[in-house]
Amino acid sequence: MSIEIPNIWNKEKEQSFNGDQVDLLIYRSNLLGSDLRVTNYGGGNTSCKTIEKDPLTGEETEIMWVKGSGGDIGTLKRDGLAGLYMDRLLNLKNIYRGLEHEDEMVALFNHCIYDLDSRAPSIDTPLHAFLPFKHVDHVHADSLIAIAASKDGEKITQELFNGELSWVPWQRPGFDLGLQLKKSLDENPGIRGIVLGGHGLFTWGDTAEECYKNTLDVINKAAVYLDKHYGKSRPVFGGEKLKSQQDDKRKDQAAALSPILRGLASSHSRMVGHFTDDSRVLEFINSKDLDKLAPLGTSCPDHFLRTKIKPLVLDLPADQDLSDSQKIKDQLEKAFADYREDYKNYYETHKRSNSPAMRDPNPVVILWPGVGMFTYAKNKQTARVAAEFYINAINVMKGAEAISSYVSLPLQEAFDIEYWLLEEAKLQRMPKEKPLSRKVVLVTGSGGGIGKAIGDKLIAEGAAVIFSDIRQDLLDEIKTEYSSDQAFFTTLNVIDSKSISEAFKQCNLAFGGIDILVNSAGLALSKPLLDHTEEDWDKLNDILVKGQFLMSKEAAKILKAQGLGGDIVNIVSKNALVSGPNNVAYGTAKAAQAHMSRLLAAELGPDKIRVNMVNPDAVIRNSNIWQSGWAAGRAKAYGITVDELPAYYAKRTLLNEELLVEDIANGVFVFVSGMLSKSTGNILNVDGGVAAAFVR
């Protein structure tokens, strides 16, 4: 990747907006937010000022459009903006009562709203309002924060930019910081931007394109400056202390350790994981300066709000034997306990009289020298974004150390940001989590049919899902339906131990572990006894019985290592309970699946691992097993045509209803939703009501 961020402004695209300044603001924002070197997900904000007609007076008035609270410039749309009257915003200076009353100003922003569809205005609103430019950018570029977070940052800024950028010392964002920006501008006429100590950059322009180019020019000049200094006076991060494991070995080690870490990191609330061995991470965690820099914590508020003030560094050899998960867990428990105690002391030492209650004291970022970085959060997206933010923090430390020395945010300032009442209010406004938002699910045979429907249902309820199937072509067809934060796709042969091991390895690397296994892979053959072959028998019993056994065994290893309990749901069949013609091999295999489920429930119960069954019957529409010849066999057994099967099966049920793949998915959800958390070893018949299949 080039050191400099390329200018990708498109004139044709600009012209397509026909001069609409708000559309140009969104376009500019999306371009800036597309590169993590400019700003992270949710970080930074942008604005423009336009002349609009006041709907009450009919007079022209100046309106500021600025990214609203909780938005992201990379994905910003109109509904993510706040539109506010400039005159009202400026008049707020007349009633501002000083730093001690900062927070009361945020509520007053609502009295300045022009666009009634506005997103809630953010705390940075006055920072844009008090800068008298048509277009303004505020970003957290690594190269600029590296300078802003260095001991000699102000001096370097002055010399590097020849006085074209002014410097405002660190101050928590708010109304007064907006006033400080205006004061700095007044004292330094003609400047092109302002560096906020330890925080970020403000730049501007008369047009959207000029603002964009100004922002990139400043960032790129800083990036080139840093690049010239890397390794000049001393090796980067003091030089290499240890070598990384080879790529495959790193992945193996990370996959083996991640469920253990996930369990430990979930002592307060269940977490979903993310792993990266990005070269920038390895350079930092393998360095001599790791022990010096990691405890200092991050500098930019956006960084530590996502990552906590500092990471947990594991004192574990990169080639550690991880075969005994309980031994490793016992070994790491003290490190986690010490981290929690340290965080508690941080909270108790710096809390205010009105501070919110202490939050989860577990680490978000965990560094394993020689292997990589793990991050844990409430869902995959949040965990991934935390990793991205910490990589930005690494970039900042690298740059600051190359040109001066790194300076982190004072702990009291960090605490006041982390436990800011306005941040707490934002957390309280977050939508209620979905039932499975912290759960990871692997569904076998989910390239289509019942398995696919189960995966779809559980994602809709908030889970991260691993879709697996022996047929890659089926997985390829559905890959575009979900983001990588929602789903992972892997080929899997449920009767091949190596394939199973690889699938769970990918699951651990993608999401940190697993909470729910749904054994849905299967096939069906319907033949008279004398027509059944030994091959038929082996195929059915291998896939249905051996497959369930091997998958459950491997899943149980991970669930036990995590120590968080979990669910195994086996898609069995009405045929496990009901005897019918031309069905000896399939029915026998299904009966074996059912009894294995009961045996597993009995054995795994002490580990809080629930094992339950969903028994479908005659799910025809969108079900893959009907393509295997099963439909023809069953039609022949009943003396009807294949086309008559759906109606035939519906009429023989007590409810006279056709069964759909979605019905089976709902049955699975009932077991794993938390509503039946004290139920194990049970069968849920989803068959429209077949009296012969009643369990009792």
C-alpha positions, -999 to 999 in steps of 0.1 A, spaced: 0 0 0 13 35 -9 23 57 19 2 85 5 -36 83 3 -47 87 -33 -70 115 -44 -100 95 -58 -123 125 -63 -144 119 -95 -154 149 -115 -182 131 -133 -196 119 -100 -194 155 -87 -213 168 -117 -240 142 -112 -250 159 -79 -259 192 -98 -243 214 -72 -263 199 -43 -238 207 -14 -253 181 9 -249 154 -16 -213 165 -21 -208 164 16 -220 128 17 -198 119 -13 -168 136 3 -175 118 36 -178 84 20 -145 89 2 -126 99 34 -142 71 54 -133 44 29 -96 45 40 -88 35 76 -57 56 75 -80 87 74 -104 76 101 -120 45 116 -155 32 115 -177 57 134 -147 81 139 -145 117 128 -172 140 114 -177 163 84 -200 192 76 -211 218 51 -231 250 53 -258 260 29 -284 287 24 -320 274 28 -354 289 30 -368 290 65 -402 272 65 -416 296 90 -405 330 77 -397 322 41 -364 341 45 -331 326 35 -310 314 64 -277 296 68 -279 259 77 -251 236 89 -253 199 79 -231 178 101 -227 141 107 -250 132 136 -243 112 167 -233 76 163 -228 78 126 -200 67 103 -186 89 75 -177 59 54 -213 48 51 -230 82 57 -264 89 41 -287 119 44 -305 103 73 -272 103 92 -269 141 91 -281 167 115 -293 200 99 -292 230 123 -297 268 121 -264 285 122 -277 317 139 -292 297 167 -259 277 172 -239 308 173 -263 324 198 -256 295 222 -224 314 231 -245 339 249 -259 314 274 -228 291 278 -219 290 315 -184 275 312 -166 241 313 -184 229 344 -217 231 325 -205 216 292 -230 187 291 -261 209 293 -252 224 259 -259 191 241 -296 192 249 -297 228 236 -285 216 202 -320 202 197 -334 238 199 -313 246 168 -326 219 145 -338 230 111 -343 196 94 -369 177 114 -356 143 101 -322 151 117 -301 125 135 -293 136 170 -266 163 169 -232 151 182 -209 166 208 -187 178 180 -214 201 165 -200 234 179 -165 225 167 -178 228 131 -202 256 138 -176 280 151 -153 275 120 -166 299 94 -160 278 63 -184 262 39 -169 227 42 -151 213 73 -135 179 79 -125 164 113 -106 131 110 -84 109 131 -57 102 106 -29 79 120 -1 102 106 -15 133 123 -23 117 156 12 103 157 24 139 156 -4 151 180 5 123 205 42 129 205 61 148 232 73 174 207 41 175 187 34 212 187 69 221 177 69 195 149 35 207 136 48 243 134 80 233 116 66 207 92 37 228 80 54 262 82 28 277 104 -1 266 81 -16 245 109 -22 258 144 -22 237 176 -48 234 203 -38 214 233 -57 183 244 -92 191 257 -123 169 258 -146 175 229 -174 199 237 -187 235 234 -156 251 249 -133 232 225 -153 247 197 -146 281 212 -109 272 214 -108 263 177 -123 297 168 -98 315 190 -69 296 174 -82 305 140 -85 342 150 -50 342 163 -36 325 133 -53 340 102 -47 322 69 -41 288 84 -54 257 65 -61 235 95 -59 229 132 -42 200 150 -59 189 183 -33 176 207 -35 138 211 -68 138 192 -69 146 155 -72 172 127 -96 199 115 -93 211 79 -116 231 56 -123 245 21 -146 267 1 -159 237 -19 -163 200 -11 -134 191 -34 -111 218 -20 -119 205 15 -112 169 5 -79 178 -12 -68 199 18 -75 171 42 -55 146 20 -26 170 15 -22 175 52 -24 138 60 -1 128 33 25 154 42 26 140 77 27 104 64 57 111 42 75 129 71 69 99 94 81 75 67 114 93 64 120 89 101 112 52 106 144 34 117 165 66 113 176 72 149 167 37 162 150 6 150 112 7 148 98 -1 182 134 -7 194 139 -36 171 127 -72 171 127 -91 203 113 -124 190 103 -141 157 68 -148 147 56 -183 142 51 -194 106 17 -184 91 0 -218 94 14 -223 129 1 -189 140 -34 -198 127 -33 -232 145 -22 -216 178 -47 -188 176 -76 -212 167 -67 -234 197 -64 -206 222 -92 -184 211 -121 -204 228 -101 -204 261 -96 -166 258 -132 -161 249 -144 -180 279 -121 -159 302 -131 -126 285 -168 -135 289 -168 -137 327 -190 -106 328 -209 -109 295 -206 -133 266 -183 -120 239 -177 -127 202 -141 -128 190 -119 -116 162 -83 -125 154 -57 -108 132 -20 -114 126 -16 -84 104 20 -75 98 16 -42 117 4 -61 147 33 -86 145 58 -58 142 45 -43 175 39 -74 196 73 -89 187 92 -58 195 115 -48 224 93 -17 231 61 -38 236 65 -39 274 71 -1 275 43 10 251 14 -14 256 8 -4 293 7 33 284 -25 29 266 -39 48 236 -42 86 231 -71 93 207 -105 91 225 -120 72 197 -93 45 201 -96 37 238 -134 40 238 -133 9 215 -103 -9 229 -102 1 266 -73 21 279 -48 -7 274 -45 -43 262 -37 -76 280 -3 -89 269 -1 -127 273 30 -141 290 28 -173 269 54 -188 245 42 -186 209 49 -223 205 30 -233 238 15 -268 238 -22 -261 239 -35 -297 240 -46 -295 276 -71 -267 275 -79 -268 312 -42 -264 321 -39 -234 298 -71 -219 312 -58 -223 348 -25 -207 337 -42 -177 321 -68 -171 348 -44 -151 370 -35 -128 341 -72 -120 336 -78 -116 373 -49 -92 375 -63 -72 346 -98 -70 361 -83 -59 394 -62 -32 377 -92 -20 358 -112 -19 390 -85 2 406 -85 25 376 -122 30 380 -121 35 418 -92 60 416 -106 82 389 -144 80 393 -165 111 400 -194 114 423 -218 110 394 -199 85 374 -219 55 359 -213 21 375 -182 3 365 -185 -16 332 -171 -50 322 -135 -51 336 -123 -77 311 -98 -68 284 -111 -60 249 -76 -64 232 -54 -94 239 -19 -95 225 0 -128 221 37 -121 211 47 -142 181 11 -151 172 -12 -121 169 -41 -100 184 -75 -111 197 -103 -87 203 -136 -95 221 -169 -75 220 -206 -80 219 -207 -90 183 -183 -96 154 -185 -61 139 -176 -45 172 -148 -69 178 -134 -64 143 -137 -26 146 -118 -27 180 -90 -45 162 -89 -18 135 -88 9 162 -59 -8 180 -40 -11 148 -45 26 144 -31 30 179 -1 9 170 5 32 139 3 62 162 28 48 187 51 38 158 50 73 143 53 92 176 83 71 187 100 76 153 99 114 155 99 120 193 84 99 221 48 87 225 26 104 250 -7 87 260 -37 104 274 -36 111 312 -56 84 330 -80 110 345 -87 124 311 -92 89 297 -116 80 325 -136 112 320 -141 103 284 -148 66 290 -173 73 317 -186 106 303 -223 109 312 -230 117 275 -213 85 264 -233 66 290 -265 82 276 -255 71 241 -250 35 254 -284 36 270 -300 47 237 -285 17 219 -312 -7 205 -320 -37 226 -298 -67 217 -314 -95 197 -318 -129 215 -287 -144 198 -266 -113 194 -236 -128 213 -239 -163 200 -219 -181 173 -236 -210 154 -223 -236 130 -250 -253 109 -240 -284 88 -257 -290 55 -266 -253 53 -259 -247 16 -296 -250 10 -329 -265 23 -336 -268 60 -300 -260 70 -300 -227 50 -333 -217 65 -319 -224 100 -289 -202 93 -311 -174 79 -333 -175 110 -305 -175 135 -288 -146 117 -321 -127 118 -321 -132 156 -286 -117 159 -263 -147 157 -231 -150 137 -234 -181 116 -210 -205 99 -227 -220 69 -211 -253 60 -218 -278 33 -200 -305 13 -210 -287 -19 -190 -255 -25 -212 -245 -53 -242 -242 -30 -222 -220 -6 -210 -198 -34 -247 -191 -44 -255 -177 -9 -223 -159 0 -234 -125 -11 -264 -125 12 -245 -116 43 -215 -96 54 -184 -112 69 -195 -99 102 -227 -119 100 -216 -151 83 -187 -173 73 -188 -200 47 -167 -232 47 -168 -266 29 -173 -294 53 -176 -332 50 -192 -344 82 -176 -379 80 -141 -366 75 -122 -357 107 -97 -335 90 -125 -315 73 -143 -312 106 -112 -300 124 -105 -274 97 -141 -261 98 -140 -256 135 -105 -240 132 -120 -215 108 -149 -209 131 -126 -201 160 -105 -177 139 -136 -160 125 -157 -156 157 -136 -168 186 -154 -200 193 -189 -215 191 -221 -216 212 -245 -236 191 -240 -266 168 -269 -276 145 -265 -310 129 -286 -306 98 -265 -324 72 -283 -354 58 -298 -373 30 -327 -397 25 -332 -430 7 -365 -448 5 -363 -484 -8 -378 -518 1 -356 -539 23 -346 -563 -6 -337 -533 -28 -314 -517 -2 -277 -522 -7 -249 -524 18 -237 -492 3 -270 -475 10 -269 -486 46 -233 -474 51 -240 -441 34 -270 -432 55 -255 -444 88 -222 -426 81 -237 -392 73 -265 -392 97 -250 -411 127 -213 -409 124 -215 -373 111 -235 -363 142 -211 -381 164 -179 -365 150 -194 -330 148 -208 -331 183 -175 -344 197 -155 -316 181 -180 -290 192 -180 -303 227 -142 -298 230 -147 -261 222 -177 -256 244 -159 -272 273 -128 -251 267 -150 -219 268 -168 -230 299 -199 -210 288 -223 -239 282 -240 -241 248 -264 -260 226 -263 -289 202 -295 -292 182 -299 -323 160 -323 -323 131 -337 -358 133 -370 -370 119 -405 -382 126 -391 -415 112 -370 -419 144 -403 -427 162 -426 -440 135 -423 -473 116 -431 -472 79 -426 -492 48 -395 -489 25 -376 -471 52 -354 -495 71 -320 -478 67 -331 -442 70 -354 -449 99 -328 -469 117 -302 -441 113 -327 -415 125 -335 -436 156 -298 -438 163 -295 -400 160 -323 -396 185 -308 -419 211 -273 -405 206 -289 -371 213 -303 -384 246 -269 -399 255 -251 -367 248 -276 -347 268 -269 -370 298 -231 -367 295 -228 -330 286 -254 -317 311 -229 -310 339 -211 -286 315 -243 -268 308 -243 -280 272 -279 -288 262 -286 -314 235 -321 -314 219 -338 -326 188 -362 -312 162 -381 -338 144 -394 -326 110 -417 -346 87 -424 -342 50 -407 -308 44 -409 -308 7 -407 -273 -7 -371 -260 -8 -358 -291 9 -327 -307 -6 -335 -343 4 -363 -345 -21 -338 -342 -49 -321 -375 -39 -349 -398 -51 -366 -399 -17 -397 -383 -31 -401 -409 -57 -395 -437 -32 -421 -423 -8 -447 -417 -35 -442 -453 -46 -446 -466 -11 -479 -447 -8 -492 -455 -43 -494 -419 -54 -475 -396 -78 -447 -373 -66 -468 -342 -74 -495 -355 -50 -470 -358 -21 -473 -323 -6 -511 -326 -3 -509 -362 8 -486 -353 37 -506 -322 47 -538 -342 48 -524 -369 71 -514 -343 98 -537 -333 126 -534 -296 116 -538 -303 79 -508 -280 72 -479 -282 48 -445 -281 65 -419 -255 54 -382 -252 60 -389 -220 80 -410 -241 104 -380 -263 112 -358 -232 116 -383 -218 141 -382 -250 160 -344 -247 164 -347 -211 175 -371 -221 203 -344 -244 218 -315 -219 215 -333 -186 222 -329 -188 259 -365 -195 265 -358 -232 271 -324 -228 288 -333 -255 313 -344 -280 287 -322 -308 274 -326 -343 260 -360 -332 245 -377 -338 212 -397 -311 194 -419 -325 167 -424 -301 139 -446 -323 117 -480 -307 116 -492 -332 141 -486 -369 135 -502 -389 163 -480 -419 158 -449 -397 165 -462 -384 198 -433 -390 223 -458 -399 251 
